[in-house]
Amino acid sequence: MMGKPFLLAPMAEISHRALRELIAGFGGCDEYFSEMISAGALISGGRYESWYMDNEPEPEKFVYQLVSGNAERLANAVSFLEPYECAGFDINMGCSAPPIIRTGGGAQWMSSIDTAGDMIARVRKRTKRRLSVKLRIGFAYDFDYLVSFCKRLEDEGVERVTLHPRIAREKFKKGANWEYTGMLRKQLRIPVVGNGDIRSAAEMNRRSLGCDAIMIGRLAVQKPWAFAQARGLPLPGMIDLEDVAARFLDMLAKCQPHEFHKSRARRFFTYFCSNFKWANYVRTLLGREAGLSAMRNVLEGFFRENPEERFAPGGA
Ligand SMILES: Cc1cc2nc3c(=O)[nH]c(=O)nc-3n(C[C@H](O)[C@H](O)[C@H](O)COP(=O)(O)O)c2cc1C
């Protein structure tokens, strides 16, 4: 493989099969993380779990990300998923949404080195696959704590960490603190994946010099062709955004349960619409629609009236 690996970030309601299919259609990426999957719902046979478990279109590059505040549930979920093809399991230690924090999951694991270390030891025993963790800096800008935390995870058998270099509960307004990524990498034996605020294919390549792999989230939704651009894979000179949106809606209809269509389409278009000068206008129009075909009609009308919005630069 040329260059460092480029990975699709786990994003709730976004990193599902429809987005992966779209990315794969442009040449793919090196790994696709799932959206966070509740370990508890998975092992108790939740109604939608088969959709969450869908590892297509490139199962060998798929990473299951699990979330829970309960070590036993995480361990059981890993045992449950062990027979399914994937590149590894990832534990979410970065999510700071209040309902996740309240149950001890996501970033809450970062509040105790021992609790997190014991959890990893239990999960480690259940799988031979690659075990990784995605985390934040912690609850404060305390680099020594972050290093001690990660070293303990390393000792317990974590094979890779992804750092989203913000502290818990920090939203996207203030920039990501990439200096922490470079500093952490110097302290650990295991690879460190860099993530946070990457806005272009050129930036993916530039940032990859300071870490072992690059993970992108929102950019991959806005420009599902960004991986191909960063790798220099062949792309059309201009990307037809109407066609990309239509393909996404088709895939959503095929690959997700009906109850999820509206929320997932909205989430996708939150970022995809950043391609347009009239981003907010289009988001508002789409937000009023409940069905996928109505959304498609809105887009058709928009491009008819604003043909100059239809294309974005693709390959060289
Ligand atoms: C809508 C949305 C949902 C997210 N869901 C998850 C998640 O399920 N698990 C996780 O570890 N991080 C989640 N994140 C964080 C991203 O994986 C990533 O760390 C963050 O967006 C910064 O990367 P970016 O600037 O490339 O988007 C989410 C982010 C967004 C925007």
The ligand as an ORCA input file, in Angstrom:
! r2SCAN-3c Opt
* xyz 0 1
  C     -22.294     13.219     13.468
  C     -21.095     12.645     14.190
  C     -21.204     11.418     14.838
  C     -20.099     10.870     15.505
  N     -20.204      9.644     16.069
  C     -19.104      9.044     16.608
  C     -19.137      7.684     17.047
  O     -20.159      6.990     16.926
  N     -18.009      7.165     17.595
  C     -16.843      7.885     17.718
  O     -15.842      7.378     18.222
  N     -16.776      9.166     17.274
  C     -17.871      9.736     16.712
  N     -17.775     11.007     16.184
  C     -16.467     11.689     16.177
  C     -15.719     11.414     14.858
  O     -15.382     10.033     14.741
  C     -14.430     12.247     14.767
  O     -13.599     11.937     15.845
  C     -14.723     13.747     14.769
  O     -15.809     14.059     13.906
  C     -13.494     14.556     14.335
  O     -13.110     14.164     13.040
  P     -13.454     15.084     11.733
  O     -13.034     16.474     12.061
  O     -12.681     14.446     10.626
  O     -14.942     15.008     11.529
  C     -18.861     11.575     15.542
  C     -18.778     12.826     14.883
  C     -19.855     13.341     14.194
  C     -19.719     14.649     13.460
*
